[in-house]
Amino acid sequence: MSEQSNLPSFHTFDPITHDPIEVIPHIQSSLGGDHEELKRVRPNSSDIQNLRMGEEPGIDPATLLYLTIIDLDEYGRRSEGIDAGSGKERLGRFPYADGNIVTYLLSYTKQKGDMTTLHELLYKLSDGLSEDNLGEAGFRNGFGGLTLLGWLDRKEVSELQRSIRSGRWEVLSDEPLDGGVDYAFRLLLAMLRAAQRRKCGVLMRRHS
């Protein structure tokens, strides 16, 4: 494969323990000063536990979402990323366009027959937290350049693995990187296997 340099973005895949859909109503209550449910969801996060009842949190919705769903250890520290290790750079900065491995797969694969799950889950992972897809504004961009793209829950991690391994997809003839789709799927499968071993969901973030 040929590579392009000076790619503008890096992408990470973080372990999550809560589904955004389930906690967003609690975050919306917290934005109005009612933090009770949010504190119940995240008892080991000092950031969440330090919120004062009756006061607005002073934290934007996207950052609150990140703090609420990310996997923490018993001491409330952020746990190691799913993509940690030798494959992190290759997975995080795919050598094409904006460096997003998932959008590359969406652009240059075609589903076969009645297969729909593959692209649905890839799309959710890469764009599920946009206002258009989520139906709520403010959960994509946060403090300090935080950009949340999308996610998969634990069940969807396994579903995406099965969809990739099913072979019910084909590479489009205009794929710009020779072997790029196969390479991208191998990297993605390694990350999904790691998430399955840790029994967690996955959050995709962009770093500009």
ZAMARGU-4260 file (C-alpha; in steps of 0.2 Angstrom, whole numbers, plus 5000, padded with zeros to 4 digits):
<rodrens>
0) 5000/5000/5000 | 5006/5018/4997 | 5005/5030/5011 | 5000/5048/5012 | 5009/5060/5024
5) 5004/5075/5035 | 4987/5067/5039 | 4977/5080/5049 | 4968/5068/5062 | 4972/5054/5074
10) 4958/5042/5080 | 4957/5032/5096 | 4945/5018/5102 | 4941/5019/5120 | 4933/5006/5131
15) 4916/5011/5138 | 4905/5004/5151 | 4889/5013/5148 | 4878/5016/5133 | 4876/5035/5128
20) 4858/5032/5124 | 4855/5027/5142 | 4864/5041/5151 | 4861/5056/5140 | 4844/5059/5149
25) 4854/5060/5165 | 4866/5072/5158 | 4852/5083/5152 | 4845/5083/5170 | 4863/5087/5176
30) 4865/5102/5164 | 4850/5109/5174 | 4858/5106/5191 | 4850/5089/5195 | 4865/5077/5196
35) 4857/5063/5207 | 4855/5050/5193 | 4872/5054/5185 | 4881/5052/5201 | 4872/5035/5204
40) 4878/5030/5186 | 4896/5035/5189 | 4900/5033/5208 | 4919/5031/5205 | 4922/5047/5195
45) 4928/5062/5206 | 4923/5074/5192 | 4905/5068/5192 | 4904/5066/5211 | 4910/5084/5214
50) 4895/5091/5205 | 4885/5102/5216 | 4866/5099/5217 | 4856/5114/5211 | 4871/5121/5202
55) 4875/5119/5183 | 4890/5108/5180 | 4901/5120/5171 | 4905/5106/5159 | 4899/5104/5141
60) 4887/5090/5136 | 4901/5081/5126 | 4913/5081/5140 | 4900/5075/5153 | 4896/5061/5141
65) 4914/5056/5140 | 4917/5057/5159 | 4901/5046/5161 | 4903/5032/5149 | 4922/5029/5149
70) 4929/5014/5158 | 4937/5018/5174 | 4947/5007/5186 | 4943/5005/5205 | 4952/5021/5209
75) 4942/5031/5196 | 4957/5033/5184 | 4954/5031/5165 | 4959/5013/5160 | 4970/5008/5146
80) 4963/5011/5128 | 4957/4996/5118 | 4969/5001/5104 | 4984/5002/5115 | 5000/4993/5109
85) 5009/4991/5092 | 4993/4993/5081 | 4988/5009/5089 | 4996/5021/5076 | 4990/5010/5061
90) 4973/5010/5068 | 4972/5028/5073 | 4979/5036/5057 | 4974/5026/5042 | 4985/5031/5027
95) 4972/5039/5017 | 4962/5055/5017 | 4958/5061/5035 | 4965/5045/5043 | 4948/5038/5047
100) 4949/5019/5045 | 4930/5017/5047 | 4925/5029/5034 | 4937/5021/5022 | 4929/5005/5024
105) 4912/5013/5022 | 4918/5021/5006 | 4926/5006/4998 | 4915/4991/5002 | 4899/4985/4996
110) 4887/4973/5006 | 4881/4957/4998 | 4863/4951/4997 | 4853/4956/5012 | 4868/4961/5023
115) 4865/4978/5031 | 4872/4976/5048 | 4890/4979/5043 | 4888/4996/5036 | 4875/5001/5050
120) 4887/4997/5064 | 4902/5005/5055 | 4891/5020/5052 | 4886/5021/5070 | 4904/5019/5076
125) 4910/5033/5065 | 4895/5045/5066 | 4883/5040/5079 | 4885/5055/5090 | 4882/5068/5077
130) 4866/5078/5079 | 4858/5071/5064 | 4860/5053/5070 | 4858/5055/5088 | 4844/5067/5088
135) 4852/5078/5101 | 4864/5092/5099 | 4880/5095/5109 | 4886/5078/5112 | 4900/5078/5098
140) 4912/5092/5102 | 4918/5096/5119 | 4932/5105/5129 | 4950/5105/5123 | 4946/5099/5106
145) 4937/5083/5112 | 4927/5076/5097 | 4916/5061/5100 | 4912/5052/5084 | 4901/5036/5088
150) 4901/5020/5098 | 4896/5002/5099 | 4889/4993/5114 | 4895/4976/5120 | 4883/4967/5109
155) 4886/4977/5094 | 4905/4974/5096 | 4901/4955/5093 | 4889/4959/5079 | 4902/4969/5070
160) 4915/4955/5071 | 4902/4942/5064 | 4898/4954/5050 | 4916/4956/5045 | 4920/4938/5046
165) 4904/4933/5037 | 4912/4938/5020 | 4896/4945/5014 | 4904/4961/5007 | 4916/4965/4993
170) 4929/4978/4989 | 4924/4991/4976 | 4934/4992/4961 | 4939/5010/4963 | 4948/5006/4980
175) 4963/5018/4980 | 4974/5008/4991 | 4979/4991/4985 | 4974/4978/4999 | 4968/4993/5009
180) 4951/4986/5014 | 4958/4969/5019 | 4971/4978/5029 | 4959/4989/5038 | 4947/4975/5042
185) 4962/4966/5050 | 4966/4981/5061 | 4948/4983/5066 | 4945/4965/5070 | 4960/4965/5082
190) 4953/4980/5091 | 4935/4972/5092 | 4943/4956/5099 | 4952/4966/5113 | 4935/4975/5117
195) 4926/4958/5118 | 4940/4951/5130 | 4937/4966/5141 | 4918/4965/5140 | 4916/4983/5135
200) 4909/4994/5122 | 4919/5005/5111 | 4919/5024/5109 | 4928/5032/5093 | 4936/5049/5095
205) 4945/5061/5084 | 4960/5071/5088 | 4964/5085/5076
</rodrens>
